């Protein structure tokens, strides 16, 4: 039940009996009514709190008188009125709770201010924000659409899920934003960050990359394989995962995104200690995106 606003701020609840005046206009479930009701409750709470403090610490009994007690009560009421409704106060919490319980739409619902210590960052993410964050970005959608055909062809030939390859290629390149370039700026078409070892006889692209040594990120110049097309990149990746004993265990775990990603990390595909978690997120995003497109 929500109580409507009173005409004067000085009429904030002074005692329990005054709450009856608020109930006369109950049922107006508007943001303004909710906000005013919260202020009323906060005012009443603050007055009772101050009264308890005075009773416990200030009154001696010798100086008590009806007139003195009345003056103290009026002063407490005035303080309660002034302290109620402040941003970040108790009324904000009450307003938030009432709004959620009653499902009232419209108007801004105040959120409690952060009480974290300086230098600390804590944030409670609402379901709505989480939903927005899980929505595929334009770059993700474009990247998946661009490479979906060749990924499906390679899946048919090797059994490696297309979504797994698309997700990993997306993660390695920032969904196409940070692809490896050859000297002079020509594309290397290397979507999976496969390095050029001593056995590689093809073209090479040398770029600065981030490597983790004992968990510490370091910038290093590394040699990567370069191809003539994206299709060659997908096929070479599939050969690497399918033919190398190093990745044999990961190849057998394509029934689980997490197991596959963890298998690649354990086999040393990347030095990033969080690679499995990041890759899992990228693959899951790709799976969701492909389902939405079908």
N, C-alpha and C positions, 0 to 999 in steps of 0.2 A: 504494500500500500504506500502511495506517495502523497505527500501533503503539499498543497499549493503554497506560493510565496505569500509572505505578509507584506503589508504596505510600508512598513517602517523597520529599518534595521535594528532599532532599539527595542523592537518587540520580540527579539530572539528569546528562545525559551528561558525563563527565569526559574522555573521550578517544575515539578512533575505535573501539577495541575494545568499549567499553561499548555501542555501537549494536547489537551482536549480541544483547544482552539484550532490546532492544526488539522485535527481529524474532521473538522466540519466540511472541508473542501477536498476530502480524500478522493482518489480515483483519477486525478489528472496526471497521467503518466507521461509527463514531458520532461525534457532535460532540465529546464529551469526549475520545475517543481522538485525534481530529484536533488538538484544542487542545493536548493533552499532547505529541504528536509535534512540534508546532511549537515548543513550549518547549524540547524536547530539542535540536532543531537550533539554536535561538538560543543556548542555553547553550554548545554545542560551538563555534559560531562566535565567541562572545564570548571564550571561553578562548583560542582560537587567535589571535585578534586581540591580546589582552593579551600573549600569549607573544611574538608578533612585535615588539610595541612594546618589551618588555623587552630582547629580543635586540638591538634596534637602538640603544637609548638608554642602558641602565643597566649592562649587564654589561661589566666591564673585562677579565675573564680572570684577574686576579690573585687575586680573592676568591672565585672559583668553587670549589664543593666539592659532593660528592654530597648532603650534608645540606642545604646552602643551596639547591641546585636543587630538592630535594624540597619544602622549605618554601615556596619561591616558587610551585611548581606547585600546592600545596594552597591557597595564598592566592588564586591566580588562579581555581582551581575554585570557591572560596567566593564570590568576587566575581561570577563568571559565573552562579552559582545565584541570587544576590540580584538581579541585573540582568535576568534572563530573565523573560518573562511579564508585563512591565509594560504597562499600557494604552497603545496607540499605538506600541508597539515592533515589532521585527522579527517576533516571533511572531504578531502580529495579521495582518501581511501574508502570512505563510506559511499561517496558518489559512484566510484568505480564498481563497488560491490553491488549496489542497488541496480545500476544500469545493466550489469551482466545478468543478474538474477531475473530482472523483469523484461529483458530483451528490448529495451527502448531504443529506437532508431532516431538518428538526427542529433545534431549538436555534438560538440567535442567532449569526449570523456577524458578527464584529466588522468594522467598516469602518475604513479608515485615517483618522486624524484629519486635519483640514484643515491644510495648511502655508502657507496664504495669509497675506500680511502684514496687519497691523491696518488696517481700513478697506477692505480688498479682500474681495470675496465671490466664491468660486468653488465650484461644485457640479457633480459629475458625476451626471447624472440616469440612473437605471437604466431598463432597458426596461419593468419593471413600473410604475414611476412615470409614465413617458411614456404607457403604455397608459391609466392612470387619468386622466391629464390630458386625453387625447383623447376621453374618454367624454363625450357631450353632457350638459349639466346639465339639471335639471328645468325651469328657466326657458327654456332653449333649446327643449326639446321642447314645452313648453306654448305658446310663442310661435309656433313653426312650425305646430303643429296648429291653432291659432286662426285663422291667416291663410292657410292652405294653399289653401283653396277659391277665394278671390278672386284669389290670386296665379296660380293655374292658369287662371282665366278670363281674366285680363289677358294671360297668356302666349299663349293661343290667339288673342287679338285683335291682339297686337303682335309676337309672336315673341321678346320678352325672356324668358329663362328664369325660371321661377317661383322656382327656388332662388337665383338671383342677386338677385331683388327681396327675397325673404325674408331672405337673408343681410345685405343692405344695411340693410333696415329693422331687423333685429336689432342690427346694429352701431350704428346711429344712436340707438337708444333703449335700449341696454343690455338687449336682449331683453325690452323692455316695462317695464323698471324706471324709466326716466327719460324718459317721454314728455312732450312739450311741453304745457303747460297754459295756458288762457286766464286772463284776469283773473277772480279769484273761484274758480279751481280747476277750471273746466269743461275737459274734454278738448278738445284741438285736433285730434285724430285725424291729426296730421302725423307719419308714421312715417319720413320720409326727410329731415327737416331742411331742407325747401325754404323759402327765404326769400321774403318778400313784397316784390317789387320795385315800381317805380313803375307797372307795367302791371297789377298785381294789384288786382282790384276786390272781392275777397271779404273774409271776416272775417280778422282779424289777431290774433296772440298775440305779445306782447312779453316776452321772457325774456332773462336773462343767459346768455351763451354764451362759449365759449373760442375765440378766433381767434388764428391764428399770423401775426405780422407780422415778416417777415425771420427766420423760424424761432423767434421768441420768442412764447410763449403769453401772451395778454392777455385779460382779462375785459371783455366789452362787452355792451351791451344791443342786441339785434337783433330785427327784426320778421319773424315767420314766418307762413306761410299757415295758416289754420285751416279745417277741413272739418266736414261734418256726419256723416261716417262714415269708417271705415277703407277702405272700398271706394273712396271718392272720392280718398283719399290715393294708393292704388295706381294708379288711373287717371290722376291728374294727374302722377305720377312718370313713367308710361309715355309720356304725351304730351310731357313735357319731354325725355326721352331720345330719343324718336322724331322729334320735330318741330324741335328746336333744332339749327341747324348746329353749334353749339358742341360737341355730343355726338355728332355724326354718325359720327366715327371709332370711338368707343367702341361705338356701336350695332352696327357691323359686326364687332366682335371678340368676340361672345358665344360663340364656339367655344373661348375660352380664358379661364379665370377671371382669371389674372394680367394678360393683355392688356386685358381689360375694365376691371379695377380701375385699372390704370395709365392707361388712356385717360381715365377719369373724373378722376383726379388731375391729369393734364396739362391737361385742359380747364378745370380750376379748380373742380371740384365742391366741394372742401373745401380749407381752408388748412393742414390738418395735414400736415407733410412725410412722415409715415409712413402716410398714409391708405390708399394702395394695398396695402401689406402687411397692415394691419389688416383691410381690407375683404376681401382674398383669404382670410384665415383664417376670417372669418365665413361667407363663401360656401361654402368647402370644408367647414366644419362642417355647414352646412345640407344640402349635397349628401349627405354621409355619413349624416346623420340621416334624410333622406327615403328613401335606399336601405334603411336598416335598418327603416323603417316599412312598406315595400312587401313 
